[in-house]
Amino acid sequence: MQEQDIPIDINAGKLLDWLINRRHCKKDWHTNILTIRQKINNAIQNMPAHDGIASLLSGAYINYFYCLKIVEILKETEADTKNLFGRYGSQRMKDWQEILRSYEKDNVYLAEAAQMLMRNVNYEVPNIKKQIQKLEQLLTELEKKETEYKKSENIAHTEYNTLCKQLGVTGYRTIKNELMDKVKELPEIYQKVAEKTKSLEKVVEFYSAFVEFTFGQQRDSNCVSIIKYIIEKGNTTMFEYTYGEVPISITEPELNIKADEDESNGRPSEDVNAIDFGNFNLDGEIDFGEEVDLDTGSDIDWGDENVEQPAEEIDYNISLEESGIVVEAVGREGGMATGSEAYTILDNPITRSEFINQLFELEAFLKLRLYEFKGDDRNNLLSFSQMQDASSILQLSTIETTQIMLDNVQVILSEILHNNVQHLHNIKHYPRYVDAVATTLKQKLNLIDRMVIQQKSMRQKQDDTQDQIDKLHPLLKLVIQRTKELQTEIEQDISKKYKNRTVYLTGGVSML
């Protein structure tokens, strides 16, 4: 095989060193580049309108091989300036021919082309690919965040709807007004409770007989007095309960609730101008300040029927003047029930709490009697021999009758302690509770607003990121194409210097 047939393999990463070692280029080649680049910049300012030239000058770093193509185009556009001796009179042609001569001196163009090839392979193309990869990763994260914000929005919607259902409001009007309207349902609810309380007559009789027999107290003792009163006279006003007289007129205190006329509720608003987003952290928890927990009852007793503690242990910092009975002389002049005396027994916070306590008292008593019935006779509080002297209602009591009485008590307890009744009672008597509930609902709506806006923000960022990716892909394709062309031109140029031997640049565009 002849030497002419042996290809020349050159590592693209060491091409510049190879050219300098073989004296094709000088070590100080870069000192002439600045002058050449300045000449190119000046020449570009005065170019004819030509599609080929525009294509060459767009989006690429002009090198020697581009200059050759520009000169070929100028031979056509500047043909009319050519004289008899074959020289061009056009200043454009003279400028670009001067650029070519400067490039060809000591093969400066070859050194620059080698450096450009190395930079494109090692830096430009990998950098663009890295940018695209980061943007695609960012796009995935933005899509994930949008999904998370959507999930948070759905959760907030569910919590808001659940809370509204629990409170019995729609949430589409001003919340405080809806809550105030719901209070009107209380009288009817209390009337039903009072009617069912009459079924406890046998229970009260049984309990009173037991107390009288065991402790020697009289049947008209003060035990479960409020329940006895409601059984006898119903859910009367505090005026009648206190003075024994039916009032001529009843004037309840007005609700101490300030309705917000400009309250912005209902469906989550699209307007974000009034919303302070603060430093919202999706991965963390959102701090809305103090919030009424309608499920756990951390702030207010919501009437869990399994709770053993009586209802009056809640401290609302309400004075007797605000919610209790103002005792004055018997027989109020004119018989007008006003203030707290206009409330019914089940509506007044103090007597309502006492009524609930007495129901718990009856429940505990009946549960104990059931335990004694089911247990050993030796463990009974009253033995059979002792019960011989008791009244007939005690002697004739059985597990079945006692269980029925217990069921009746628990039915009334469940109704008076129902969450909805508790809400309405607190709304009527504790204005701060209304503010807390309204604030909680507003916070849910604000959270929904935030999530909707965050989703829009994520979608906008996704669009912007996708636009950047769409712009980088053509740029990457262009740079790779130009790099391949540059490598081919370098291989052909070196091949001419070695009698047209085949030249291969290894590790160049093949790595792209």
C-alpha positions in Angstrom: 0.0 0.0 0.0 1.3 3.4 -1.0 1.6 6.2 1.5 -1.0 8.1 -0.5 -3.6 5.5 0.3 -3.0 5.7 4.1 -5.5 8.0 5.7 -4.4 10.6 8.3 -6.2 10.3 11.6 -6.2 13.3 13.9 -7.8 13.6 17.2 -10.2 16.6 17.0 -9.3 17.6 20.6 -5.6 17.8 19.8 -6.0 19.3 16.3 -4.6 22.7 17.1 -1.5 21.2 18.8 -1.1 18.9 15.7 -1.2 21.9 13.3 1.4 23.8 15.4 3.7 20.9 15.9 3.8 20.3 12.1 4.4 24.0 11.5 1.2 24.6 9.6 0.4 27.3 12.1 2.4 29.5 14.5 2.0 29.5 18.2 1.2 33.2 18.2 -1.6 32.9 15.6 -4.2 34.3 18.0 -2.4 37.7 18.0 -3.6 38.4 14.4 -7.2 37.3 15.0 -8.3 40.5 16.7 -7.2 42.6 13.6 -9.0 40.2 11.3 -12.2 40.2 13.4 -12.2 44.0 13.3 -11.9 44.0 9.5 -14.8 41.5 9.3 -17.0 43.7 11.5 -16.3 46.7 9.3 -16.9 44.8 6.1 -20.3 43.5 7.3 -21.6 47.0 7.7 -21.5 47.5 3.9 -23.0 44.4 2.3 -25.4 44.0 -0.7 -28.9 42.6 -0.2 -28.5 38.9 -1.0 -30.2 35.9 0.5 -27.0 33.8 0.4 -25.1 36.5 2.3 -27.9 36.9 4.8 -28.0 33.2 5.5 -24.2 33.1 6.1 -24.3 36.1 8.4 -27.2 34.9 10.5 -26.7 32.9 13.7 -23.1 31.9 13.2 -19.5 32.9 14.0 -18.0 33.9 10.6 -14.8 32.0 9.8 -12.5 31.8 6.9 -14.6 29.3 4.9 -17.6 31.7 5.2 -15.5 34.5 3.9 -14.7 32.3 0.8 -18.4 31.9 0.2 -19.1 35.6 0.6 -16.4 36.4 -1.9 -17.9 34.0 -4.4 -21.3 35.7 -4.0 -19.6 39.2 -4.4 -18.1 38.0 -7.7 -21.7 38.0 -9.0 -23.0 41.1 -7.2 -19.9 43.2 -8.0 -19.3 41.9 -11.5 -20.0 45.2 -13.1 -17.0 46.8 -11.2 -14.5 44.4 -12.8 -11.9 46.1 -15.1 -10.0 44.8 -18.1 -7.3 43.3 -16.0 -9.7 41.2 -14.0 -9.6 43.3 -10.9 -12.7 44.6 -9.0 -13.2 48.2 -8.3 -15.7 47.6 -5.6 -14.6 48.5 -2.1 -16.7 45.6 -0.8 -14.7 43.1 -2.8 -11.4 44.7 -1.9 -12.3 44.5 1.8 -13.2 40.8 1.8 -10.2 39.9 -0.4 -8.0 41.7 2.2 -9.7 39.6 4.9 -8.9 36.4 3.0 -5.2 37.4 2.6 -4.9 38.1 6.3 -6.5 34.7 7.1 -4.2 32.8 4.7 -1.0 34.3 6.1 0.7 31.7 8.2 -2.6 29.6 8.0 -4.2 31.7 10.7 -7.6 30.6 9.4 -6.8 26.9 10.0 -5.8 27.5 13.6 -8.9 29.5 14.2 -11.1 26.9 12.6 -9.5 24.2 14.7 -10.2 26.2 17.9 -13.8 26.8 16.8 -14.3 23.1 16.2 -12.9 22.2 19.6 -15.0 24.8 21.3 -18.2 23.6 19.6 -17.5 20.0 20.4 -16.4 20.5 24.0 -18.5 23.5 25.1 -21.1 24.9 22.8 -23.1 21.8 21.9 -22.9 20.2 25.4 -23.9 23.6 27.0 -27.0 23.9 24.8 -27.9 20.2 25.5 -27.4 20.9 29.2 -29.7 23.9 29.0 -32.4 21.9 27.3 -32.1 19.1 29.8 -32.4 21.6 32.7 -35.4 23.3 31.1 -37.1 19.9 30.5 -36.5 19.0 34.1 -37.9 22.3 35.2 -40.9 21.7 33.0 -41.5 18.4 34.7 -41.3 20.0 38.1 -43.7 22.8 37.1 -46.2 20.2 35.9 -45.8 18.3 39.2 -46.3 21.5 41.2 -49.4 22.4 39.1 -50.8 18.9 40.0 -50.0 19.4 43.6 -51.7 22.9 43.6 -54.7 21.3 41.9 -54.8 18.7 44.6 -54.6 21.3 47.3 -57.4 23.2 45.7 -59.6 20.2 45.6 -58.9 19.4 49.2 -59.7 23.0 50.2 -62.9 22.8 48.2 -63.9 19.6 50.0 -63.1 21.0 53.4 -65.0 24.2 52.6 -68.1 22.3 51.4 -67.9 20.0 54.4 -67.7 22.9 56.7 -70.6 24.7 55.1 -72.7 21.5 55.2 -71.8 21.1 58.8 -72.9 24.6 59.6 -75.9 24.3 57.3 -75.0 27.2 55.1 -74.5 27.4 51.3 -71.4 29.6 51.4 -72.6 31.6 48.3 -73.9 34.5 50.3 -72.2 36.6 53.0 -71.3 34.0 55.6 -72.3 35.9 58.7 -75.7 36.7 57.3 -76.3 33.1 56.5 -75.2 32.1 60.0 -77.5 34.7 61.5 -80.4 33.4 59.5 -79.7 29.8 60.7 -80.3 31.0 64.3 -84.0 31.3 63.5 -84.2 27.5 63.5 -83.3 27.2 67.2 -86.8 27.8 68.7 -88.3 24.9 66.6 -85.4 22.6 67.5 -85.7 23.4 71.2 -89.5 22.8 71.0 -88.9 19.3 69.7 -86.4 18.6 72.4 -88.8 19.8 75.0 -91.6 17.6 73.6 -89.3 14.6 73.8 -88.2 15.5 77.3 -91.7 14.7 78.4 -91.0 11.1 77.7 -88.6 11.2 80.7 -91.3 11.5 83.2 -90.9 7.8 84.3 -87.1 8.2 84.3 -87.4 11.2 86.7 -89.9 9.4 88.8 -87.6 6.4 89.0 -84.6 8.5 89.9 -86.4 10.6 92.5 -87.8 7.4 94.1 -84.3 6.0 94.3 -82.8 9.2 95.8 -85.6 9.3 98.3 -85.3 5.7 99.3 -81.5 5.7 99.6 -80.9 9.1 101.1 -84.2 9.8 102.8 -84.8 12.9 100.8 -88.3 14.0 99.9 -89.8 13.3 96.5 -90.0 17.0 95.8 -86.3 17.5 96.2 -84.2 19.6 93.9 -82.7 16.8 91.8 -83.0 17.2 88.1 -85.2 20.2 88.7 -84.9 21.7 85.2 -85.9 18.5 83.6 -88.9 18.3 85.9 -89.9 21.8 85.0 -89.7 21.2 81.3 -91.7 18.0 81.6 -94.4 20.0 83.5 -94.5 23.3 81.7 -92.3 23.0 78.6 -89.5 25.2 77.4 -90.8 28.4 78.9 -89.0 31.8 79.1 -86.5 32.5 81.8 -89.0 35.2 83.0 -91.7 32.6 83.7 -89.2 30.1 85.1 -87.9 32.8 87.5 -91.1 34.5 88.6 -93.8 31.9 87.8 -95.7 34.3 85.6 -96.2 34.3 81.9 -94.8 37.5 80.4 -97.1 39.9 78.6 -94.4 40.5 75.9 -91.1 38.9 75.1 -88.2 40.9 73.6 -85.0 39.0 73.1 -81.7 40.8 72.8 -80.6 41.5 69.3 -77.8 39.3 67.9 -74.5 41.0 68.8 -73.1 40.1 65.3 -71.9 42.7 62.9 -72.6 41.5 59.4 -70.0 42.3 56.7 -71.8 43.9 53.8 -68.7 43.7 51.6 -67.8 40.3 52.7 -66.3 38.5 49.7 -67.5 34.9 49.8 -69.0 32.4 47.5 -67.0 30.9 44.7 -63.3 31.5 44.9 -62.5 34.9 43.4 -60.2 35.4 40.5 -59.1 38.8 41.8 -55.9 38.6 43.7 -55.2 42.2 44.3 -56.5 42.0 47.9 -54.7 38.7 48.7 -51.4 38.7 50.4 -49.7 35.5 49.4 -46.7 35.9 51.7 -44.2 33.1 51.6 -46.3 30.2 50.5 -44.5 26.9 50.9 -46.2 24.0 49.1 -44.2 21.4 51.0 -44.9 22.9 54.4 -48.1 23.8 56.2 -50.1 26.9 55.6 -50.5 29.0 58.7 -53.8 30.7 58.8 -53.6 31.8 62.4 -56.2 30.7 64.9 -58.8 28.5 63.3 -61.9 27.0 64.8 -61.7 23.2 64.6 -65.2 22.0 64.1 -64.2 18.4 64.3 -61.9 18.2 67.4 -63.6 20.9 69.4 -60.3 22.3 70.6 -61.7 25.8 71.1 -65.4 25.1 71.7 -67.4 22.1 73.0 -69.1 20.8 69.9 -71.4 18.5 71.8 -69.7 15.1 71.4 -72.1 12.8 73.0 -69.3 10.5 74.2 -67.7 13.4 76.2 -68.1 12.9 79.9 -67.5 16.5 80.9 -70.5 18.8 81.3 -71.0 21.6 78.8 -70.5 24.4 81.3 -66.8 23.8 81.5 -66.3 25.9 78.4 -65.1 29.3 79.5 -66.4 31.9 77.0 -65.6 34.8 79.4 -69.3 35.7 79.3 -70.6 37.6 82.4 -73.9 36.8 84.1 -75.1 40.2 82.9 -74.6 39.0 79.3 -76.0 35.5 79.4 -77.4 34.7 82.9 -80.4 35.6 84.9 -80.7 39.0 86.5 -82.7 38.3 89.7 -84.9 41.1 90.7 -88.0 41.5 92.8 -90.7 38.8 92.2 -93.4 39.9 89.8 -91.7 42.3 87.4 -93.9 45.3 86.8 -95.7 45.0 83.5 -94.7 41.4 82.9 -92.3 42.2 80.1 -89.5 39.7 79.4 -86.4 41.4 78.2 -82.7 40.7 78.1 -81.6 37.3 79.2 -85.1 36.7 80.8 -86.6 36.6 77.3 -84.5 33.5 76.4 -86.1 30.1 76.9 -84.7 27.6 79.4 -83.0 25.6 76.6 -81.7 28.8 74.9 -80.2 30.4 78.0 -76.6 29.3 78.2 -76.7 28.7 82.0 -79.9 26.7 82.2 -79.2 24.9 79.0 -75.9 23.8 80.4 -77.6 22.7 83.6 -80.2 20.8 81.6 -77.4 18.9 79.8 -75.7 18.1 83.1 -78.9 16.7 84.5 -79.4 14.6 81.4 -75.8 13.2 82.0 -76.8 12.7 85.6 -79.8 10.5 84.6 -77.7 8.7 82.0 -75.0 7.8 84.6 -77.6 6.7 87.1 -79.3 4.4 84.6 -76.0 2.9 83.3 -75.1 2.1 86.9 -78.5 0.4 87.5 -78.0 -1.7 84.4 -74.6 -2.7 85.6 -76.1 -3.7 88.9 -78.9 -5.7 87.2 -76.4 -7.6 85.1 -74.0 -8.1 88.0 -73.9 -10.3 91.0 -76.6 -9.6 93.7 -73.8 -9.2 96.3 -72.5 -6.2 94.3 -75.9 -4.4 94.2 -76.2 -1.1 96.0 -79.6 -2.4 97.3 -80.2 -6.0 98.0 -83.4 -7.7 97.4 -84.3 -7.7 101.1 -83.7 -3.9 101.2 -85.9 -3.3 98.1 -88.9 -4.9 99.8 -89.5 -1.6 101.6 -89.0 0.5 98.4 -91.8 2.0 96.2 -93.3 -0.1 93.5 -91.5 1.7 90.7 -88.2 0.5 92.2 -89.3 -3.0 92.9 -90.8 -3.5 89.4 -87.9 -2.1 87.5 -86.1 -4.6 85.2 -83.2 -4.6 82.7 -85.6 -4.0 79.9 -87.4 -1.1 81.4 -84.2 0.5 82.6 -82.6 0.1 79.1 -85.7 1.8 77.5 -85.4 4.7 79.9 -81.6 5.0 79.2 -82.4 5.0 75.4 -84.8 7.8 75.9 -82.3 9.9 77.8 -79.6 9.3 75.2 -81.9 10.3 72.3 -82.5 13.7 74.0 -78.8 14.1 74.7 -77.9 13.3 71.1 -80.3 16.0 69.9 -79.4 18.7 72.3 -75.6 18.0 71.7 -75.9 17.7 67.9 -73.2 19.6 66.1 -75.7 21.7 64.2 -77.5 22.7 67.5 -74.2 23.5 69.1 -73.2 25.7 66.2 -76.4 27.6 66.3 -76.3 28.1 70.1 -72.7 29.4 69.9 -73.6 31.6 67.0 -76.4 33.2 68.9 -74.6 33.7 72.2 -70.9 34.1 71.4 -70.1 36.7 68.7 -66.5 35.8 68.8 -67.4 32.3 67.7 -69.2 33.7 64.6 -66.1 35.7 63.8 -63.9 32.6 64.2 -66.2 30.5 61.9 -66.4 33.2 59.3 -62.7 33.6 59.4 -62.2 29.9 59.0 -64.4 29.8 55.9 -62.7 32.8 54.5 -59.3 31.2 54.9 -60.6 28.2 53.0 -61.7 30.4 50.2 -58.4 32.3 50.2 -56.6 29.0 50.0 -58.7 28.0 47.0 -57.9 31.4 45.4 -54.2 30.9 46.1 -54.2 27.4 44.6 -56.0 28.6 41.4 -53.6 31.5 41.0 -50.6 29.3 41.6 -51.9 26.9 39.0 -52.1 29.7 36.5 -48.6 30.8 37.4 -47.3 27.3 36.9 -49.0 27.0 33.5 -47.5 30.4 32.5 -44.1 29.3 33.6 -44.5 26.0 31.7 -45.4 27.9 28.5 -42.3 30.2 29.0 -40.1 27.2 29.6 -41.5 25.3 26.6 -40.8 28.4 24.4 -37.2 28.4 25.5 -36.9 24.7 24.8 -38.5 25.2 21.3 -35.9 28.0 20.6 -32.9 25.9 21.8 -33.7 22.8 19.7 -33.3 24.6 16.3 -30.2 26.4 17.7 -28.7 23.0 18.7 -29.5 21.6 15.4 -27.9 24.6 13.6 -24.7 24.5 15.7 -24.3 20.8 15.1 -24.8 21.2 11.4 -22.3 24.1 11.2 -19.8 22.1 13.3 -20.1 19.2 10.9 -19.6 21.5 7.9 -16.6 23.1 9.6 -15.0 19.7 10.4 -15.5 18.6 6.7 -13.9 21.8 5.5 -10.9 21.4 7.9 -10.4 17.8 6.7 -10.5 18.8 3.1 -8.1 21.7 3.7 -5.6 19.6 5.5 -6.0 16.9 2.8 -4.8 19.4 0.2 -1.6 20.0 2.1 -0.8 16.3 2.0 -1.4 15.6 -1.7 -5.1 14.9 -1.2 -4.6 12.1 1.3 -7.8 11.2 3.2 -8.0 13.0 6.6 -10.2 11.9 9.4 -10.8 14.0 12.5 -11.7 11.5 15.3 -13.7 12.4 18.4 -15.3 15.4 16.8 -18.8 15.6 15.5 -19.1 11.9 16.0 -19.4 12.6 19.8 -22.3 14.9 19.2 
